[in-house]
């Protein structure tokens, strides 16, 4: 689209009719362009009118404003037409679309001869696109059109005389079809029925000028303008918007579904990781080391047994720490039924043998002969036999007691002798 987004409209405004300038303004706005209007004469519904001196407006529009398209509508003042033609003669920079509306579709003459002369002699040579009805086509071409194809010849004649593209609005004589000639080949264009609500909303003249602003050639601009005025373009835009919205919603739903799937997958992965963290690691079965048989006789008191605790690899219960009897009570002590620690005269060799039995009851330790540390140490005899320690202790105590008794007897005798000496006997 051209950087210049202003469309200039010059036309009289007849309130409540097809010449109402409000249609032009609505059309320009709905094309997202800026309207600029110059209104020489305003006719109200009560047939009252208001005249405006538009010379200053036209000077300002052509001198100060930059517009990208210009459309000229219904004009009833020849002086205004002459002034516009002079401005275009001096400075024409944009496409000009004109709909003079000299004669109505019913054959009513709306302008006088001076207006007709000003249009034909001065203005039309500056026009790029001319919009007329069937009756006006006969007036401009100078011959009567009795057949449908006669309007094709009329369009070519007007183009050759005024040098502008010609659009003839169809009617009964053309079976409702429109005629377009842009200098290449005259063609018939089907009319488009208006969508309800669009009958009096837009202006075809202004729609064509707006399509020129968008850079479209006459043929395409005509087709698009017809669709726009009939409301089908608006309906198509709504359909496109709905389709786009549906596509966006579908895409959003797909994104949500993908997000949910990713979230679910992440959740399952996290769950699997958590389970893997709590599950014990697989331990390869290990065979116990076989005991190496030696040819030499064993001289140790403790049988070598496997003290590795057995547990199930699939259990979550921690294996308790293994403790020997040395961890629970000191060496050379015993625990009675009440839990008190008492002295024990059990030999170290016997304690070690008991430990071996507790660890592996199924294995019977070999009992080795008690080793002697010196020749002085006496043989204590077989296991469980009482030694001579108690009898020796008894003899010692008896001797000590006898010595004390004899000493006391001597002391008593000495005291008796002393008392006798003191008495002089």
C-alpha positions in Angstrom: 0.0 0.0 0.0 1.1 3.5 -0.8 2.4 5.6 2.1 -0.2 8.2 1.3 -3.3 6.8 3.0 -5.7 9.8 2.4 -8.5 9.6 -0.2 -10.0 12.9 -1.3 -13.7 13.0 -2.1 -15.4 15.9 -3.9 -19.2 15.6 -4.2 -22.5 17.2 -3.4 -24.3 15.3 -0.6 -28.0 14.5 -0.8 -29.0 13.2 2.6 -30.7 9.8 2.7 -30.0 8.9 -1.0 -27.3 7.1 -2.9 -25.5 10.4 -3.2 -25.1 10.7 0.6 -21.5 11.6 1.3 -21.7 9.4 4.4 -21.4 6.3 2.2 -18.1 7.5 0.8 -16.7 8.3 4.3 -17.7 4.8 5.7 -16.1 3.1 2.7 -12.8 4.9 3.1 -12.7 4.2 6.8 -13.5 0.5 6.3 -10.5 0.3 4.0 -8.4 1.7 6.8 -7.7 4.9 4.9 -8.2 8.5 6.0 -11.1 10.4 4.4 -10.8 14.0 3.2 -14.1 15.5 1.9 -14.9 18.7 0.0 -18.7 19.3 -0.2 -19.9 22.1 -2.5 -23.6 21.6 -1.7 -25.6 19.8 0.9 -29.2 18.9 0.3 -31.2 17.7 3.4 -34.3 15.5 3.5 -36.7 18.4 3.8 -35.3 19.7 0.4 -33.5 22.5 2.1 -29.9 23.1 0.9 -26.7 24.7 1.9 -24.1 26.1 -0.4 -20.4 26.2 0.4 -17.5 28.2 -1.2 -15.1 25.3 -1.8 -12.4 27.3 -3.5 -10.3 27.7 -0.3 -11.0 24.0 0.5 -9.8 22.9 -2.9 -6.7 25.2 -2.6 -5.9 23.6 0.7 -6.5 20.1 -0.5 -4.4 20.4 -3.6 -1.7 22.6 -2.1 -1.2 21.3 1.4 -2.5 17.8 1.5 -1.1 14.6 0.1 -3.7 12.1 -1.0 -3.2 8.8 -2.7 -6.6 8.7 -4.6 -9.4 11.1 -5.6 -13.0 10.4 -6.4 -15.5 12.9 -7.9 -19.2 12.3 -7.4 -22.4 14.1 -8.0 -21.8 17.8 -8.9 -24.4 20.4 -9.8 -22.2 23.5 -10.1 -20.3 24.1 -13.4 -17.9 26.6 -11.7 -16.9 23.9 -9.2 -16.2 21.5 -12.0 -14.1 24.0 -13.9 -12.1 24.8 -10.7 -11.4 21.1 -10.1 -10.3 20.7 -13.7 -7.9 23.6 -13.4 -6.3 22.1 -10.3 -5.9 18.8 -11.9 -4.4 20.5 -14.9 -1.8 22.1 -12.7 -1.1 19.3 -10.4 -2.4 15.8 -10.9 -0.4 13.1 -9.0 -3.0 10.4 -8.3 -5.7 8.3 -9.9 -9.1 10.0 -10.4 -12.3 8.1 -10.3 -15.5 9.9 -11.4 -19.2 9.2 -11.3 -21.0 12.3 -12.6 -24.5 11.1 -12.1 -26.0 13.3 -14.8 -29.0 11.1 -15.5 -30.7 8.7 -13.0 -31.4 5.0 -13.9 -35.0 6.0 -14.6 -34.0 8.6 -17.1 -34.4 11.7 -14.9 -32.0 14.5 -15.9 -30.2 15.7 -12.7 -27.9 18.4 -14.1 -28.2 21.2 -16.7 -26.4 21.5 -20.0 -23.6 23.7 -18.5 -22.7 20.9 -16.1 -22.7 18.4 -18.9 -20.5 20.7 -21.0 -18.0 21.3 -18.1 -17.8 17.5 -17.6 -17.2 16.6 -21.2 -15.0 19.5 -22.2 -12.8 20.0 -19.1 -13.0 17.3 -16.4 -13.2 13.9 -18.2 -9.8 14.2 -19.8 -8.3 14.1 -16.3 -10.3 11.1 -15.2 -8.8 7.6 -15.1 -11.9 5.6 -14.3 -15.5 6.6 -15.3 -18.6 5.1 -13.7 -21.9 5.6 -15.6 -25.2 3.8 -16.1 -26.8 2.6 -19.4 -28.5 5.9 -20.2 -25.4 8.0 -19.5 -23.4 5.6 -21.7 -25.6 6.5 -24.7 -25.3 10.2 -23.9 -21.5 10.1 -23.8 -21.0 7.8 -26.8 -23.5 9.7 -29.0 -25.5 6.7 -30.3 -28.4 4.6 -29.2 -27.8 1.1 -27.8 -30.6 -1.3 -28.7 -28.7 -4.6 -28.1 -26.5 -5.9 -25.3 -23.4 -5.9 -27.4 -24.0 -2.3 -28.3 -22.8 -1.4 -24.8 -19.5 -3.0 -25.6 -19.1 -0.6 -28.5 -20.2 2.3 -26.4 -17.5 1.6 -23.8 -14.9 1.4 -26.5 -16.1 4.7 -28.0 -16.0 6.5 -24.6 -12.5 5.2 -23.9 -11.3 6.4 -27.3 -12.8 9.9 -26.8 -11.8 10.6 -23.2 -8.9 8.2 -22.6 -10.3 6.6 -19.4 -11.4 3.1 -18.4 -15.2 2.8 -18.6 -17.5 0.9 -16.2 -21.2 0.7 -17.3 -23.5 -0.5 -14.6 -25.8 -3.2 -16.0 -29.6 -3.3 -16.2 -32.4 -5.0 -18.1 -30.8 -4.5 -21.5 -27.6 -6.2 -20.4 -29.3 -9.0 -18.4 -28.0 -7.5 -15.2 -24.4 -7.7 -16.3 -21.9 -4.9 -16.1 -19.6 -3.8 -18.9 -15.9 -3.0 -18.4 -13.4 -1.7 -20.9 -9.9 -0.8 -19.7 -8.3 -0.4 -23.1 -7.6 -4.1 -23.8 -10.9 -5.8 -24.4 -14.5 -5.0 -23.4 -15.9 -7.7 -21.0 -19.1 -8.4 -19.2 -18.9 -8.7 -15.4 -21.7 -10.3 -13.4 -23.4 -8.3 -10.7 -23.2 -9.5 -7.1 -26.3 -9.4 -4.9 -25.9 -7.5 -1.8 -25.7 -9.2 1.6 -28.6 -8.0 3.8 -27.5 -4.8 5.6 -25.1 -3.7 2.9 -27.6 -2.2 0.4 -27.0 1.4 1.5 -23.7 1.1 3.3 -20.9 1.6 0.8 -20.1 3.6 -2.3 -18.9 1.7 -5.4 -17.1 4.8 -6.7 -15.1 5.2 -3.5 -14.4 1.5 -3.2 -12.7 1.5 -6.7 -10.5 4.5 -5.7 -9.5 2.7 -2.5 -8.6 -0.4 -4.5 -6.4 1.8 -6.7 -4.7 2.9 -3.5 -3.9 -0.7 -2.8 -2.2 -0.8 -6.2 -4.7 -3.0 -8.0 -5.2 -2.6 -11.8 -8.7 -1.6 -13.2 -10.0 -5.1 -13.8 -9.1 -6.5 -10.4 -10.1 -3.2 -8.7 -13.5 -3.5 -10.3 -14.0 -7.1 -9.1 -12.9 -6.4 -5.6 -14.9 -3.2 -5.3 -18.1 -5.1 -6.4 -17.5 -7.7 -3.7 -16.8 -5.1 -1.1 -19.9 -3.1 -1.8 -22.1 -6.2 -1.8 -20.7 -7.3 1.5 -19.3 -10.6 0.3 -15.8 -9.4 1.0 -16.8 -8.6 4.5 -18.4 -12.0 4.9 -15.3 -13.7 3.5 -13.1 -11.7 5.9 -15.3 -13.0 8.7 -15.0 -16.5 7.4 -11.2 -16.1 7.1 -11.1 -14.7 10.6 -13.2 -17.6 11.9 -10.9 -20.1 10.1 -7.8 -18.4 11.5 -9.4 -18.5 14.9 -10.2 -22.2 14.5 -6.7 -22.9 13.3 -5.3 -21.0 16.2 -7.5 -22.8 18.7 -6.6 -26.1 17.1 -2.9 -25.2 17.4 -3.4 -24.1 21.0 -5.1 -27.3 21.8 -2.4 -29.3 20.1 0.2 -27.3 22.1 -1.7 -28.0 25.3 -2.0 -31.7 24.5 1.8 -31.8 23.8 2.5 -30.0 27.0 0.3 -32.4 29.0 2.0 -35.3 27.3 5.4 -33.9 28.1 4.3 -33.2 31.7 3.0 -36.8 32.0 6.2 -38.2 30.5 8.3 -36.1 32.9 6.1 -37.2 35.8 6.5 -40.9 34.9 10.3 -40.4 34.4 10.6 -38.7 37.9 8.5 -41.6 39.4 10.7 -44.2 37.7 13.9 -42.4 39.0 12.5 -42.2 42.5 11.7 -45.9 42.4 15.1 -46.7 41.1 16.7 -44.7 43.9 14.9 -46.8 46.6 15.3 -50.2 44.9 18.5 -52.0 46.0 21.2 -52.6 43.5 21.5 -56.1 42.0 24.3 -58.0 43.6 26.0 -60.7 41.7 26.0 -64.1 43.5 29.3 -64.8 45.0 30.5 -68.3 45.9 32.1 -68.5 49.4 35.8 -69.1 49.3 36.6 -72.7 49.7 38.7 -73.6 52.7 42.2 -74.6 51.8 43.1 -77.9 53.3 46.6 -78.0 54.9 48.7 -81.0 55.5 50.0 -79.6 58.8 47.9 -80.3 62.0 45.9 -77.4 63.3 47.1 -76.0 66.5 44.7 -73.1 67.0 41.8 -73.3 69.4 39.2 -71.5 67.2 37.8 -73.2 64.1 37.8 -70.9 61.0 34.2 -70.4 60.0 32.3 -68.0 57.7 30.8 -65.3 59.9 29.2 -63.4 57.0 25.5 -62.8 57.9 23.0 -64.1 55.4 20.1 -61.9 54.3 17.7 -61.6 51.4 18.8 -59.1 48.6 15.2 -58.1 48.0 14.5 -57.0 51.6 14.5 -53.4 52.6 15.2 -54.1 56.3 18.8 -53.0 57.2 21.1 -55.8 58.3 21.9 -55.4 62.0 25.5 -55.0 62.9 27.1 -58.3 63.9 28.5 -58.4 67.5 30.6 -61.1 69.1 30.5 -62.0 72.7 33.5 -59.7 73.2 31.3 -56.7 72.3 28.6 -57.5 74.8 30.6 -58.4 77.9 34.3 -58.2 79.0 36.6 -61.1 78.8 36.5 -63.3 81.9 33.0 -62.2 83.0 29.6 -63.7 82.9 26.0 -62.4 82.9 23.5 -64.0 85.3 19.7 -64.2 84.8 19.2 -60.8 86.2 21.6 -59.1 83.8 24.4 -58.5 86.4 28.0 -59.1 85.4 29.8 -61.5 87.6 33.3 -62.9 87.7 34.0 -66.0 85.9 36.7 -68.6 86.2 36.0 -70.0 82.7 39.3 -70.5 80.9 40.0 -68.4 77.8 40.0 -71.4 75.7 36.5 -72.4 76.7 35.2 -68.9 76.0 36.5 -69.0 72.5 35.0 -72.4 71.9 31.6 -71.0 73.0 31.9 -68.1 70.6 32.5 -70.6 67.7 29.5 -72.6 68.7 27.2 -69.5 68.7 28.4 -68.4 65.3 28.0 -71.7 63.5 26.2 -74.3 65.5 26.3 -76.8 62.6 30.0 -76.9 62.7 31.7 -78.8 65.5 35.0 -77.2 66.4 37.9 -79.4 66.9 39.2 -79.4 70.5 42.9 -79.1 70.6 45.1 -80.0 73.4 45.7 -77.1 75.8 49.1 -75.7 75.2 51.6 -75.3 78.0 53.5 -72.1 78.3 56.2 -73.3 80.7 57.4 -76.3 82.6 56.4 -74.7 85.9 52.7 -74.5 85.0 50.9 -77.5 86.4 48.4 -79.5 84.4 45.0 -78.5 85.4 43.6 -81.8 84.4 40.6 -82.6 82.3 37.9 -80.0 81.5 35.5 -79.5 84.4 37.8 -81.0 87.1 38.4 -79.0 90.3 42.1 -78.1 90.9 44.1 -78.1 94.2 43.9 -74.3 94.6 41.0 -74.5 97.1 42.8 -77.2 99.3 46.0 -75.2 99.4 44.1 -72.0 100.4 42.4 -74.0 103.3 45.7 -75.3 104.6 47.2 -71.8 104.5 44.3 -70.3 106.5 44.4 -73.1 109.1 48.1 -72.5 109.7 47.6 -68.8 110.1 44.8 -69.3 112.6 46.9 -71.7 114.6 49.8 -69.2 114.8 47.5 -66.4 116.1 46.0 -68.7 118.8 49.5 -69.7 120.0 50.6 -66.0 120.1 47.7 -65.0 122.1 48.3 -67.8 124.6 51.9 -66.7 125.1 50.7 -63.1 125.7 48.2 -64.2 128.3 50.9 -66.2 130.1 53.3 -63.3 130.1 50.7 -61.0 131.7 50.1 -63.6 134.4 53.7 -63.7 135.2 54.0 -59.9 135.5 51.1 -59.7 137.9 52.7 -62.4 140.1 56.0 -60.4 140.2 54.2 -57.2 141.1 52.4 -58.9 144.0 55.8 -60.4 145.4 54.8 -63.8 145.5 
